Amino acid sequence: MDFEYGLKPEPAHERTDRESFADVSMSRSSGLELIPKGAPSAEALNMDIDQLLADMLMQPGGFEDWQVRMVMWTMAIQNAFEKDNYAKGLPGFRTATYGFFDPETEMDGFGVIAYVAPSLDGPPRGEFHWVNVDQESFRIMVRPAEWTLHAPPNPTMGTATCWAQSRKPRLKNKPAMLTAKHVVGNRTIGSNVPLTSGRGTLLDLAPEGIDAALVRVSQSIWPGSPNPLQCQRFIAQWTDVDVYTASGSFSTKITEVNSGRGSLDPNIPLRVFLANPGQSGDSGALVLDTSGNGIGLYMGEMTTQANVQEGFCQHLAQVEDSMAVDLFL
């Protein structure tokens, strides 16, 4: 899905010194077999199960049983991890995600991934190893990692996500495209943004922590009959997705998520992790599930101390909600 008027991508380059999670680990992971067969209790979820199920089943295209189970266990594990304040005991703690460990360099498992800043002393070691939910135990994996956004300092280097129109009263009916906020750099609202053909105008920025921006484009390039893009509010690990970059697309799986427990509150930025990273210039690339529903806006790559990479994205439904914007293909 190459947008002719997308932000100009950097030429592709090859990486030969690092491998992706998909390259070294996917075939060794037990995948869905690591998720308990039953559902967690209402107490562990801390919410009404019937309402949660109803919300999940209202997703575009519906939700399969394994996806429902995956999302519910993710919520329950997150509740337990946060309730006992495990993060406070981890030096250099950055964020927690919930998903699949690397069976090649960590262990074959599913649980909490506690990201910490790299240290000369290696990963911190202490008493925080397990979190218990009902009768199940899940590992807390401490993972030092470095994060790289996939756009060079030159803000013309990036990729358009999709067409967009704001619902905000002052911005209505202005044709625009969506991209990553970090692609446009420190520009202010109303600034010119170089495009592959002509220039656009920075129309709106997502709230702090939400990596998205709207760039106004000429009405002449706006599609005559754009198709609405529906986004998934709940995102299950192990879901198959496609990433549409300026140079082509690639298929991969979701490995981890930051869970908002179904909330899209912009005060808690949500990220989605992929088994394969993109490359420099792919920031803003659209991530869809195999039914064509919006999953994420590609941001960059994460590299562990074992030199294994994953890609990471901004949750697209959170963009749609926090910016009051309609998305189109």
MOUR-V583481 format. One line per field, one symbol per residue. phi: phi as a letter, one per 20 degrees, with the letter a starting at -180 (. if undefined). psi: psi as a letter, one per 30 degrees, with the letter a starting at -180 (. if undefined). burial: # if it has 9 or more other C-alpha atoms within 8 Angstrom, else .. A space follows every 50 residues. Layout:
phi: ???
psi: ???
burial: ???
//
This chain:
phi: .eegdfffefgfceddecdegffdcgfeeflffeegfedfffffflafff fffffffefgnmcfgffgfffffgffffgffffelgffedgmfdadccre feffdcaeacredeecfgcfenffcaeecccdcldddcfdeecfbddcee bfgfffeacfeafbcfefgfdfmdfbcdbffffemefegnffcfdfcncd cfeacfggneebbddfcfffdfffcfegdedefecefmffccddefeqcb dbcedbbeeelnedgffcgdccddfceebgnegogedcffenefdbdfdr cdcefemddcebcegffffgffelcedbd
psi: ijjeglkklkkklkkffllleeeffeffkfbfffkkeallleeefhljee eeeeeefflkfakleeeeeeeeeeeeeeeeeeegheffgjkgkelkljak ljfefcljlkbkjjklkkkfgakkkafifkkkjbgkkkkjjkjklkkkkh klejffjakkelllkkfkefglgjkllkakefefbgllkflkjklfjala kjelkllkfjikkkkklkfffkkeikkkjkkkekkklgkklkkjlfgall kalkellkkghfkgkffikklkkkfklblkffkfkkkllfggkkeljkea lkklfghkkllllkkeeeeeeffikkkl.
burial: .#...####.........####.###.##.....#....#.#.##..... .##..#..#...#...################...##..#..#..##### ####...###########....#.......###....#########..## #...#############...##..###########...#...####..## ###.##..#########....#......#.###.############..#. .#########...###..#####################...######## ####...#####################.
//
